[in-house]
């Protein structure tokens, strides 16, 4: 199909950051395609390879059952292979449907699970099973790939693609995609990332975002990629690929992890788990927060009551200290702690507590982190989570947001009672840049298991810290050891 073939009467779609669809560099044929085909293509992209694998593994199950008379063994092996294929990323439909690129990983996914069924099959049967399953999987995928290419050439089962870049590079790729319909991508819109990433053209479903980065993108590439991923995760639920002209970058990466669009290397980007697993991941995290916070509130209520009474009698001030903090997603909320200080400075702008202003009771509450327990109420009502970037005062959020790269990225997730930065000792008067880096790492790699790891390390570190202080009082430990230990949960002490 020639680039010069336009759809007559289709209005130009242009705006800030958008390359006009009337530009000679960008095909206009996208307006001639119906949006339902794009949506169907996205479904086909998600289901094609898993269905091919189910068919192949079904044939393998039949063979194993006939050979061993054990349908349970066959079903277990098939399930393990399916999980291995998914874990290897082989259920993501590539733009380039060349099965040979993934043959090695397909074989590995078929061979490794054989070890689990060795007690029920002979060595010869295991070898034949691995070879047969690998052959069936490859054959099924080749067949499905050929069928998809044929459908794409007829304009069926296609996917909408949003291209972002500096204009010429993105438009060249759009022209290429139009010239090779077997790739199954329709360039719905092109956004100029130098101006900003806006909303895609209305009326089209988009399941692919391709970032076209020039070879001299340099430091701007990170912000472009972050913007594309935010757009894909929040608005489109789309896969993101990087098309780069940096020499040798494609050759430097494992071939099985790459994609391709008619000779143009594409690097698939891992989606942010916090967005990719929504709403299931967020629901699991929230359910755990509510359950754990409720149990901890009940269990620790007597301890908090005794501590609050001691604070009231010692400091002659209200036992609870309230302060507004930034708790993520641009929201502010009041959090509550047990008071550990008398009057000192402005609690909203004082960064740390001068030495000697915290009495004996306050030091005990801070060492044991009993003063943090009332924040469980904030977790229960949804202002915070058990694990996440620590909440900060608005004054310092503005200050650090202007001075520290990546600091505002911490706001993508609800604030937490403890966090990945805290379990690495980054609290109090420590590097804000390091905190932002660890918090952003946590968000980019979030999983429920990582939350459990953070909670486990928090509890163990608090116990170890309390144990070291007990040994100091008994003369069995030096104070220098204590000064090098990690203190968790509290990001700063201003104003308590």
C-alpha positions as CSV (number, residue, x, y, z in Angstrom):
1,X,0.0,0.0,0.0
2,X,1.5,3.3,-1.0
3,X,2.1,6.1,1.4
4,X,0.5,8.5,-1.0
5,X,-2.9,6.7,-0.6
6,X,-4.8,8.9,1.8
7,X,-8.3,8.7,3.3
8,X,-10.2,11.5,1.8
9,X,-12.3,13.7,4.1
10,X,-10.6,12.5,7.3
11,X,-9.9,15.5,9.5
12,X,-6.3,16.3,10.7
13,X,-5.6,15.3,14.2
14,X,-3.0,17.6,15.6
15,X,-2.1,19.3,18.8
16,X,0.8,19.9,21.2
17,X,3.3,17.1,20.8
18,X,1.5,15.5,17.9
19,X,2.7,15.0,14.3
20,X,-0.3,16.0,12.1
21,X,-1.7,13.0,10.3
22,X,-1.8,15.1,7.2
23,X,2.0,15.1,7.1
24,X,3.4,13.4,3.9
25,X,5.7,11.4,6.2
26,X,2.8,9.7,8.0
27,X,0.4,7.4,6.3
28,X,-3.3,8.3,6.6
29,X,-4.6,4.8,5.9
30,X,-5.2,4.3,9.6
31,X,-8.5,6.2,9.4
32,X,-9.8,3.6,6.9
33,X,-9.4,0.8,9.4
34,X,-12.2,0.0,11.8
35,X,-11.3,0.2,15.5
36,X,-12.9,-3.1,16.3
37,X,-10.1,-4.9,14.4
38,X,-7.5,-3.3,16.5
39,X,-9.2,-4.4,19.7
40,X,-9.6,-7.9,18.3
41,X,-5.9,-7.9,17.4
42,X,-4.9,-7.0,21.0
43,X,-6.9,-10.0,22.2
44,X,-5.3,-12.2,19.6
45,X,-1.9,-10.9,20.7
46,X,-2.6,-11.9,24.3
47,X,-4.1,-15.3,23.5
48,X,-2.3,-16.6,20.4
49,X,0.8,-18.2,21.8
50,X,-0.8,-19.5,25.0
51,X,-3.5,-21.2,22.9
52,X,-0.8,-22.7,20.6
53,X,1.0,-24.0,23.6
54,X,-2.1,-25.5,25.1
55,X,-2.8,-27.4,21.8
56,X,0.8,-28.7,21.7
57,X,0.9,-29.7,25.3
58,X,-2.5,-31.4,24.9
59,X,-0.9,-33.6,22.3
60,X,2.0,-34.3,24.5
61,X,-0.3,-35.3,27.4
62,X,-2.0,-37.8,25.1
63,X,1.3,-39.3,24.2
64,X,2.5,-39.5,27.8
65,X,-0.7,-41.1,28.9
66,X,-0.6,-43.7,26.2
67,X,3.1,-44.4,26.9
68,X,3.0,-44.5,30.7
69,X,-0.6,-45.1,31.5
70,X,-0.3,-42.2,34.0
71,X,-2.5,-39.2,33.1
72,X,-1.6,-37.4,36.3
73,X,2.1,-37.4,35.4
74,X,1.3,-36.1,31.9
75,X,-0.9,-33.3,33.3
76,X,1.7,-32.3,35.8
77,X,4.4,-32.2,33.2
78,X,2.3,-30.1,30.8
79,X,1.4,-27.7,33.6
80,X,5.1,-27.2,34.5
81,X,6.0,-26.6,30.8
82,X,3.3,-24.0,30.5
83,X,4.5,-22.2,33.6
84,X,8.1,-22.3,32.3
85,X,7.1,-20.9,28.9
86,X,5.2,-18.0,30.7
87,X,8.1,-17.4,33.0
88,X,10.5,-17.1,30.1
89,X,8.3,-14.4,28.5
90,X,7.3,-16.7,25.6
91,X,3.6,-15.9,25.9
92,X,4.1,-12.3,24.8
93,X,3.3,-12.1,21.1
94,X,6.3,-10.6,19.3
95,X,5.9,-8.2,16.4
96,X,8.3,-10.3,14.5
97,X,6.7,-13.8,14.3
98,X,9.9,-15.7,13.5
99,X,9.8,-18.7,15.8
100,X,13.4,-19.7,15.2
101,X,14.5,-16.7,17.4
102,X,12.9,-18.4,20.4
103,X,13.6,-22.1,19.6
104,X,16.3,-22.3,22.3
105,X,14.2,-21.1,25.1
106,X,11.2,-23.2,23.9
107,X,13.4,-26.3,24.1
108,X,14.7,-25.3,27.6
109,X,11.1,-24.8,28.8
110,X,10.3,-28.3,27.6
111,X,13.4,-30.0,28.9
112,X,13.7,-28.7,32.5
113,X,10.3,-29.9,33.7
114,X,11.2,-33.5,32.6
115,X,13.4,-33.7,35.8
116,X,10.2,-33.5,37.9
117,X,8.6,-36.5,36.3
118,X,11.7,-38.7,36.2
119,X,10.5,-40.9,39.2
120,X,7.5,-42.0,37.1
121,X,9.1,-42.4,33.6
122,X,12.2,-44.1,32.3
123,X,15.2,-42.2,31.0
124,X,14.3,-43.1,27.4
125,X,10.7,-42.0,27.9
126,X,11.9,-38.7,29.4
127,X,14.2,-38.0,26.5
128,X,11.5,-38.8,23.9
129,X,9.1,-36.7,25.9
130,X,11.4,-33.6,25.8
131,X,12.1,-34.0,22.1
132,X,8.4,-34.6,21.2
133,X,7.2,-31.7,23.3
134,X,9.8,-29.3,21.9
135,X,8.8,-30.3,18.4
136,X,5.1,-30.0,19.0
137,X,5.5,-26.5,20.6
138,X,7.6,-25.2,17.7
139,X,5.2,-26.7,15.2
140,X,2.2,-25.2,16.8
141,X,3.8,-21.8,17.1
142,X,4.9,-21.9,13.4
143,X,1.4,-22.7,12.4
144,X,-0.2,-19.9,14.5
145,X,2.4,-17.4,13.3
146,X,1.7,-18.2,9.7
147,X,-2.0,-17.9,10.3
148,X,-1.5,-14.5,12.0
149,X,0.6,-13.2,9.2
150,X,-2.0,-14.2,6.7
151,X,-4.7,-12.5,8.7
152,X,-2.6,-9.4,9.1
153,X,-2.2,-9.1,5.3
154,X,-6.0,-9.1,5.0
155,X,-6.2,-6.3,7.6
156,X,-7.5,-8.6,10.4
157,X,-6.4,-9.2,13.9
158,X,-4.2,-6.1,13.8
159,X,-3.0,-4.0,16.7
160,X,-3.0,-0.2,17.1
161,X,0.5,1.3,17.6
162,X,1.3,4.7,19.1
163,X,4.7,5.9,18.0
164,X,6.6,8.5,20.0
165,X,9.8,10.2,18.9
166,X,11.4,13.3,17.4
167,X,9.2,13.3,14.3
168,X,11.3,12.0,11.3
169,X,12.4,8.7,13.0
170,X,8.9,7.9,14.1
171,X,7.3,8.8,10.8
172,X,9.8,6.6,8.9
173,X,8.8,3.7,11.2
174,X,5.1,4.4,10.6
175,X,5.7,4.3,6.8
176,X,7.6,1.0,7.2
177,X,4.7,-0.5,9.3
178,X,2.2,0.6,6.6
179,X,4.4,-1.0,3.9
180,X,4.5,-4.4,5.7
181,X,1.0,-5.3,6.9
182,X,2.1,-8.8,7.8
183,X,3.6,-7.2,11.0
184,X,0.1,-6.6,12.1
185,X,0.6,-3.0,13.5
186,X,-1.4,0.0,12.4
187,X,0.3,3.4,13.3
188,X,-2.6,5.1,14.9
189,X,-0.8,8.3,15.9
190,X,2.7,9.8,16.2
191,X,3.6,12.0,19.2
192,X,6.7,14.2,19.3
193,X,8.3,13.4,22.6
194,X,10.4,16.6,22.5
195,X,7.2,18.6,23.1
196,X,5.4,16.1,25.4
197,X,3.4,13.0,25.4
198,X,-0.3,13.7,25.1
199,X,-3.3,11.6,24.6
200,X,-3.5,9.4,21.5
201,X,-5.9,9.9,18.7
202,X,-9.5,9.2,19.9
203,X,-11.5,6.3,18.5
204,X,-8.7,3.8,18.3
205,X,-7.6,1.1,20.7
206,X,-3.8,1.0,21.2
207,X,-1.9,-2.1,22.5
208,X,1.7,-1.1,21.4
209,X,3.8,2.0,22.1
210,X,7.1,2.3,20.2
211,X,9.6,4.9,21.4
212,X,11.8,6.0,18.5
213,X,14.9,7.4,20.1
214,X,17.5,9.2,18.0
215,X,21.1,8.1,18.3
216,X,22.1,11.3,20.2
217,X,19.1,11.2,22.6
218,X,21.5,11.1,25.6
219,X,20.1,12.1,28.9
220,X,16.7,12.9,27.4
221,X,16.1,9.2,26.6
222,X,15.3,8.4,30.3
223,X,12.6,11.0,30.5
224,X,11.1,10.0,27.2
225,X,11.0,6.3,28.2
226,X,9.5,7.1,31.6
227,X,6.8,9.3,30.0
228,X,6.0,6.5,27.4
229,X,5.7,3.9,30.2
230,X,3.5,6.1,32.3
231,X,1.2,6.7,29.3
232,X,1.2,3.0,28.4
233,X,0.6,1.8,32.0
234,X,-2.0,4.3,33.1
235,X,-3.9,5.1,29.9
236,X,-3.4,2.3,27.4
237,X,-2.4,-0.9,29.2
238,X,0.0,-1.3,26.3
239,X,3.4,-3.0,25.7
240,X,6.3,-0.5,25.2
241,X,9.3,-1.1,22.9
242,X,12.3,1.0,22.2
243,X,13.4,1.5,18.6
244,X,16.9,3.0,18.8
245,X,19.5,4.0,16.3
246,X,22.4,3.6,18.8
247,X,25.0,1.5,17.0
248,X,25.4,-2.0,18.3
249,X,22.8,-1.8,21.0
250,X,20.6,-4.5,19.6
251,X,23.7,-6.8,19.1
252,X,24.7,-6.3,22.8
253,X,21.4,-7.7,24.1
254,X,20.3,-11.4,24.2
255,X,18.7,-12.1,20.9
256,X,15.8,-14.0,22.5
257,X,14.7,-10.9,24.3
258,X,14.6,-8.6,21.3
259,X,11.9,-7.9,18.8
260,X,12.0,-6.6,15.3
261,X,10.0,-4.6,12.8
262,X,11.3,-5.3,9.3
263,X,14.9,-5.1,10.2
264,X,14.5,-2.4,12.9
265,X,15.6,-3.8,16.3
266,X,13.0,-3.3,19.0
267,X,13.8,-3.7,22.7
268,X,10.7,-4.6,24.7
269,X,10.6,-2.8,28.0
270,X,9.4,-4.5,31.1
271,X,6.2,-2.9,32.3
272,X,6.1,-1.4,35.8
273,X,4.7,-4.2,38.0
274,X,2.8,-1.8,40.2
275,X,0.8,-0.7,37.0
276,X,1.0,-4.0,35.1
277,X,-0.5,-6.1,37.9
278,X,-3.3,-3.6,38.6
279,X,-6.0,-4.1,39.7
280,X,-5.1,-7.6,41.0
281,X,-1.8,-6.6,42.6
282,X,-3.2,-3.5,44.2
283,X,-6.1,-5.4,45.5
284,X,-3.9,-8.0,47.1
285,X,-1.6,-5.4,48.6
286,X,-4.6,-3.4,50.0
287,X,-6.2,-6.6,51.4
288,X,-3.0,-7.5,53.2
289,X,-2.6,-4.0,54.5
290,X,-6.1,-4.0,56.0
291,X,-5.8,-7.4,57.5
292,X,-2.3,-7.0,59.0
293,X,-3.0,-3.4,60.2
294,X,-6.2,-4.5,62.0
295,X,-4.5,-7.4,63.7
296,X,-1.5,-5.3,64.7
297,X,-3.7,-2.6,66.1
298,X,-5.5,-5.1,68.3
299,X,-2.4,-6.8,69.5
300,X,-0.4,-3.6,70.2
301,X,-3.3,-1.6,71.7
302,X,-2.3,-2.3,75.3
303,X,1.3,-1.4,74.6
304,X,0.4,1.8,72.8
305,X,-2.0,2.8,75.6
306,X,0.7,2.4,78.3
307,X,3.2,4.3,76.2
308,X,0.7,7.1,75.6
309,X,0.1,7.4,79.3
310,X,3.8,7.5,80.0
311,X,4.2,10.3,77.3
312,X,1.4,12.3,78.8
313,X,2.8,12.1,82.4
314,X,6.4,12.8,81.3
315,X,6.0,15.6,78.7
316,X,2.8,17.1,80.1
317,X,1.5,17.5,76.5
318,X,-0.9,15.5,74.4
319,X,0.5,12.0,73.8
320,X,-0.4,12.0,70.1
321,X,1.6,14.1,67.6
322,X,-0.2,14.9,64.4
323,X,1.4,16.1,61.2
324,X,0.4,16.5,57.5
325,X,2.5,14.4,55.1
326,X,2.6,13.7,51.4
327,X,1.4,10.1,51.1
328,X,1.7,9.5,47.4
329,X,-0.3,10.3,44.2
330,X,-0.1,14.0,45.1
331,X,-2.3,13.5,48.2
332,X,-1.8,14.9,51.7
333,X,-3.0,13.2,54.8
334,X,-2.6,13.6,58.5
335,X,-0.5,10.9,60.2
336,X,-0.3,10.3,64.0
337,X,2.6,9.2,66.1
338,X,3.4,9.1,69.8
339,X,5.1,12.3,70.9
340,X,8.8,11.9,71.7
341,X,9.8,15.5,72.1
342,X,8.8,18.6,74.0
343,X,8.5,21.9,72.2
344,X,11.2,22.6,69.6
345,X,11.2,24.6,66.4
346,X,8.7,24.4,63.6
347,X,7.8,20.7,63.2
348,X,6.9,21.2,59.5
349,X,10.3,22.7,58.5
350,X,12.8,21.3,61.0
351,X,14.6,18.5,59.4
352,X,16.2,16.7,62.3
353,X,16.2,16.7,66.1
354,X,19.2,18.4,67.9
355,X,21.2,16.0,70.1
356,X,20.0,16.0,73.6
357,X,16.5,17.2,73.1
358,X,15.0,13.7,73.2
359,X,14.5,12.4,76.7
360,X,15.0,8.9,78.0
361,X,11.4,7.9,77.2
362,X,11.5,9.4,73.7
363,X,14.7,7.4,73.0
364,X,13.1,4.2,74.1
365,X,10.1,4.8,72.0
366,X,12.2,5.6,68.9
367,X,14.6,2.7,69.4
368,X,11.7,0.2,69.7
369,X,9.6,2.2,67.1
370,X,6.7,2.0,69.3
371,X,6.1,5.7,68.5
372,X,5.3,4.6,64.9
373,X,2.5,2.2,65.8
374,X,-0.4,4.7,65.7
375,X,0.3,5.1,61.9
376,X,-1.4,1.7,61.6
377,X,-4.6,3.7,61.7
378,X,-3.5,5.6,58.5
379,X,-2.8,2.2,56.9
380,X,-6.3,0.9,57.9
381,X,-8.1,3.9,56.4
382,X,-6.1,3.8,53.2
383,X,-3.9,6.8,53.5
384,X,-0.8,4.7,53.7
385,X,0.4,1.1,53.1
386,X,2.6,-1.1,55.3
387,X,5.4,-0.9,52.7
388,X,6.2,2.0,50.4
389,X,8.2,5.2,50.2
390,X,8.1,6.9,53.6
391,X,5.7,9.9,53.8
392,X,7.4,13.3,53.8
393,X,6.4,16.8,54.9
394,X,5.1,18.9,52.0
395,X,7.8,21.5,52.6
396,X,10.6,19.0,52.0
397,X,8.7,17.4,49.1
398,X,8.8,20.7,47.2
399,X,12.4,21.3,48.2
400,X,13.7,17.8,47.2
401,X,11.5,17.6,44.2
402,X,13.3,20.6,42.7
403,X,16.8,19.6,43.7
404,X,16.9,15.8,43.5
405,X,16.4,13.9,40.2
406,X,13.7,11.2,40.4
407,X,12.5,12.3,43.9
408,X,9.0,13.1,42.7
409,X,8.8,9.6,41.1
410,X,8.4,8.3,44.7
411,X,4.8,9.7,44.6
412,X,3.7,7.0,42.1
413,X,2.9,4.6,45.0
414,X,1.2,5.1,48.4
415,X,3.5,5.9,51.2
416,X,4.5,3.2,53.6
417,X,5.2,2.5,57.3
418,X,8.5,1.0,56.2
419,X,10.2,0.8,52.9
420,X,13.0,-0.6,50.7
421,X,15.1,2.5,51.4
422,X,14.6,2.2,55.2
423,X,15.7,-1.5,55.3
424,X,19.0,-0.4,53.6
425,X,19.6,2.2,56.4
426,X,18.5,5.2,54.4
427,X,16.6,7.4,56.9
428,X,17.3,10.3,59.1
429,X,20.3,12.4,57.9
430,X,21.2,10.1,54.9
431,X,21.4,10.8,51.2
432,X,18.1,11.9,49.7
433,X,19.3,10.9,46.2
434,X,20.0,7.4,47.5
435,X,16.5,7.2,49.1
436,X,14.9,8.3,45.9
437,X,16.8,5.7,43.9
438,X,15.9,2.9,46.3
439,X,12.3,3.9,46.5
440,X,12.0,4.1,42.7
441,X,13.6,0.7,42.4
442,X,11.0,-0.7,44.8
443,X,8.2,0.8,42.7
444,X,9.7,-0.4,39.4
445,X,10.2,-4.0,40.8
446,X,7.2,-4.2,43.1
447,X,5.8,-7.6,44.0
448,X,3.9,-8.9,47.0
449,X,6.9,-11.1,47.8
450,X,9.1,-8.0,47.9
451,X,6.7,-6.5,50.4
452,X,7.1,-9.6,52.6
453,X,10.9,-9.3,52.3
454,X,10.8,-5.7,53.4
455,X,8.5,-6.5,56.4
456,X,10.7,-9.4,57.4
457,X,13.9,-7.3,57.2
458,X,12.2,-4.6,59.2
459,X,11.2,-6.9,62.1
460,X,14.6,-8.6,62.2
461,X,16.5,-5.3,62.1
462,X,14.4,-3.8,64.9
463,X,15.0,-6.9,67.0
464,X,18.7,-6.8,66.3
465,X,18.9,-3.1,67.1
466,X,17.0,-3.5,70.4
467,X,19.3,-6.5,71.2
468,X,22.4,-4.5,70.6
469,X,21.2,-1.7,72.9
470,X,20.4,-4.2,75.6
471,X,23.9,-5.6,75.3
472,X,25.3,-2.1,75.7
473,X,23.4,-1.6,78.9
474,X,25.0,-4.9,80.1
475,X,28.5,-3.8,79.0
476,X,28.8,-6.6,76.4
477,X,28.6,-4.3,73.4
478,X,30.3,-1.0,72.4
479,X,28.4,2.1,71.4
480,X,30.4,2.3,68.2
481,X,28.7,-0.9,67.0
482,X,25.3,0.7,67.7
483,X,26.1,3.8,65.7
484,X,26.7,1.7,62.5
485,X,23.4,-0.2,62.8
486,X,20.4,0.5,60.5
487,X,17.5,2.4,62.0
488,X,14.2,1.7,60.3
489,X,10.7,3.1,59.8
490,X,11.4,6.7,60.7
491,X,12.5,8.8,57.8
492,X,13.2,11.9,60.0
493,X,12.4,13.1,63.5
494,X,11.3,16.7,62.9
495,X,8.9,18.0,65.5
496,X,7.8,14.8,67.3
